[in-house]
Every structure is written in structure tokens, then in C-alpha cells.
């Protein structure tokens, strides 16, 4: 498997793990008090951000939607862990995870 496909695969795996972690967590109120789930989700979001960054490095013209925001959020997760906003993480999960999954699937197939 070439490197770019590996990173698309990593994104899909991380998304699937986040979905798995949230099977029994349906409300933000549940999420914000579940330290283990929050930690696991944040780790996978950081991996997604790193994979997006590496795809961009391999082929700067092949950009994932919101790549700058994804990479920027990865930097917050890794370097500014003390300023992570649970509401922002929840919004990312609920609004952006499914479109990212679809785009990563296309990236994996189309290459």
C-alpha cells in the first residue's frame, strides 16, 4: 500500500474507532463527563489531523476539505491540550466526521 492510501486508511480507522467509542454516548452531557471516551476520541482526532497533514505533504494539490482546520485542531490537541473545548470536539464529531469519512473513502478508492 502506498503511503497516501495508508493515511486515508488511518483516517477511516480513526473515524470507525470514534464511532465505536460513542455507541453508548448519545448526548453531549454524557460525553463531557466521560473522561475515558473524551481521551480516546481526542487521540483519534489527533491521528486524523496528522494523517491529513501527511497527505498534504505528499501531494499539496490533493487537499481534504477543511484540511487547515483539521491540522490546526490537531495542533491544539497535541500542543494546547489545556485549552480543548468539549463543545467544539462534540460539534466536530456530530457535523464533520461523516463527511470526512466519505471523503477519505473516496481518496482511498480513487488513488
N, C-alpha and C positions, 0 to 999 in steps of 0.2 A: 504494500500500500504506500502510495507516495505521501509525502509529509502533509500536503494540503488536505488530502482526503482524511488523513489521521486526525487533523484538527477539527474538521467538520464532524467526524465520528465522535471526537471528545465532547464537542458541544452537544450532540444528540444524547450521548450517555449522561452528561451532567443534567440536561433537561429531564431525562427519564428518572434520574435519581431524585431530583427536586419533586417531580410529580409523585413519586413513591413516598417521599418523606411527608408529603402533605395529604396523603389519602384520608387520614382521620382528622385533619385540621382544616375546617371549612370556614372559619371566621377569623377575622383579624385579632379579636380578643383572645382566641385560643393561641394563635401564633405568637403574639407578643409576650406571653408568659411561658412559652415552651422553649427554654434555653437550648436544649439539645437540638431541636428542629431548626431553630434560628441559626445555630452554629453550623449545622450541616448544610443548610440552604446557602448561607453566606459563602461557605467553602466552594460549593459548586458554582455559584455566580462568579467567584474569583477565577475559577478554572475556565469558565466560559469566556471571561474577559481576556485571559491570557491566550486562549486559542484564537479568538478574533484578532488579537494583536499579531499573532504569528502568521495568520492567513494574510493579513495586510502586508506584513514584511515580505512574504513570499511573492505576492502579486498585488502591488499597490492599486492596480486598476480594478481588482475584484473586491469590492467593498460590501460588507454586510450592512444592511440598514442600521442606522444609529450606531455605527462602529465606534465613533468618537465617544459617544455617551457610554457605551458598553465598556470600552477600555478605561474611560475616566472613572466609572463606578468601580471597576476592578482595582484601580489605584486607591480609591477611598477605602475599599475593603481591606486592602493589604497595608496601606501606609497610614491611614487615618481611622483605624478601627474604632476609636473612641468617639467618632462623630457619626457613626452609622445610625440612620433613621429607620426604625422598623416600618413606619408607614410607607416610606419610599421603597423599601425592599418588597413589601406586600403589593404595592402598586406595580412594580416591575414584574412580579410573579403573575399577577392577575391580568395585566394588559399586554405584556411584551413577550412572555415565554412562548406562547403558542405560535405567534408569527415568526419568532426566531427559530423555533423547531421546524417550521415549514421551510424557511429559507435555508437552513442548514441541510435539510433533507435534499433540497434541490441542488445545493452545492456539492453534496456527496454524489448524487446521481449524475449531474451534468458534466462532471470533470472526466 
